[in-house]
Amino acid sequence: MNTMTKSTVGRSETFQDKPTRFPDTQVNGAPLKPITQVLIDRRATQHFKSDPVPEEYLEAILTFAGQAPSGYNLQPWRFVVVRERENRHRLQKAAMNQSKVSEAPVMIIAFAIKDEWKNQIDAIFDEGVRRGAGDAGIVEMQKAAATKFLDSFPAAVWLNRHTMIALTTMMLMAEAYGLDTAPIEGFDADAVRREFSLPLESEVIALLAIGYAKGPDKAYGGRLALKEYVFKEHYGGPWTLE
Amino acid sequence: MNTMTKSTVGRSETFQDKPTRFPDTQVNGAPLKPITQVLIDRRATQHFKSDPVPEEYLEAILTFAGQAPSGYNLQPWRFVVVRERENRHRLQKAAMNQSKVSEAPVMIIAFAIKDEWKNQIDAIFDEGVRRGAGDAGIVEMQKAAATKFLDSFPAAVWLNRHTMIALTTMMLMAEAYGLDTAPIEGFDADAVRREFSLPLESEVIALLAIGYAKGPDKAYGGRLALKEYVFKEHYGGPWTLE
């Protein structure tokens, strides 16, 4: 099929279904944290112990991240998982020398490659049709509409938006499993690209440290009150309960 | 204090603590969904019933969204909650006339205002010091470093990144409460700004429909296999289990 030869990906091994096998307790055996507790407990961890993250937990966190929604299901997020000590030290140097980057047993580099969707859109739309999510009769029209939208939209913004859905999912899953995390935006994107062989046309979006906190959390700095960031019906409309 | 007069926000009513009172069951009284189930069940809902979302659930969803992490705790996300029928129809027109936009009882417009952080950084850093999260002795130096970073970074990218953390949190909280959602990126940003009085310098980032699905979900389109989006140690490093 013409569309398959244009793709870098082939159907059979390229796609997966929803996760069915994954750890359903915290790493320490306690029940999974409810999402409310996840959101209350989550802090940007300052220092990490060296204890490793069990492989099956890491794999589940990465798999669930991939269930995030994306425009046209194009899933532009990409992740490099850095665990080797030497590589974590190289990443630390590219990340303003923050010590947590080499302390954490798992560092995730979240990035996305500009225009990579052009190589994948055929395979992804074909897979949608195969699974009954798309309609073969109009798939070419839908592909053209998606292409028109994406070609006219600032690529960096689109890639950041979507990758952050998957990265946030990853962060919250890790917390639900009783792990600690730290999202990091202080890094030299050029150095990260160079040190980890990312394509020049990639957008380096965030780093995420995953592991176990060492020492106490930093104090909670508070959050803006609801009325400062939520508005009723229009911008400036004071937020009040009904 | 000089820093307070420069802020649009004042300390006492402007900040909130972590949530302590919120619904701890689904809307139908069932236990909160575990995050694994949330991520497996979540679909971009195509059509919504008109049943309203209970006020205390909406408020909790918005409050938990505000617990998201952000660079320097600057929390740039802003949300307009659109529930009035006439306004949902106006939003539908600005959103490629997608019917779900007027069907859903709650529509969220997620946006962020360029440079608004400049009006809030003093109050937010002062609050951090007051709560023990910042150090009064170095707060001015930290503020200068934050300002230097933010002034040199593409604003649209930074605002999109952070707002998507809060929006993803909102989407997953809604699902945990047994509600259905649809994130929407097809809209005319100028029309949304105009119709909902958003500042011209705002970045309109996404819409999120919240309510109850009407009819069956669209079929699941599949996801890329782990080896397509996860790499070991460097880009291109094949993902294999240890």
Interface residues (C-beta under 8 A of the other chain):
Chain A: V9 E13 T14 F15 Q16 D17 K18 P19 F22 D24 L32 K33 P34 I35 T36 V38 L39 I40 R42 A44 E55 E59 L62 T63 F64 G66 Q67 A68 P69 G71 N73 Q75 W77 R78 F79 V80 V81 V82 R83 E84 N87 F111 Q120 I124 E127 G128 R131 G132 A133 G134 F149 P154 A156 V157 N160 R161 M164 I165 L167 T168 T169 L172 M173 A176 P183 E185 G186 F196 S197 L198 P199 S202 I205 A206 K218 A219 Y220 G221 G222 R223 L224 A225 L226 K227 E228 Y229 V230 F231 K232 E233 H234 Y235 G236 G237 W239 L241 E242
Chain B: V9 E13 T14 F15 Q16 D17 K18 P19 F22 D24 L32 P34 I35 T36 V38 L39 I40 R42 A44 E55 E59 L62 T63 F64 G66 Q67 A68 P69 G71 N73 Q75 W77 R78 F79 V80 V81 V82 R83 E84 N87 F111 Q120 I124 E127 G128 R131 G132 A133 G134 F149 P154 A156 V157 N160 R161 M164 I165 L167 T168 T169 L172 M173 A176 P183 E185 G186 F196 S197 L198 P199 S202 I205 A206 K218 A219 Y220 G221 G222 R223 L224 A225 L226 K227 E228 Y229 V230 F231 K232 E233 H234 Y235 G236 G237 W239 L241 E242
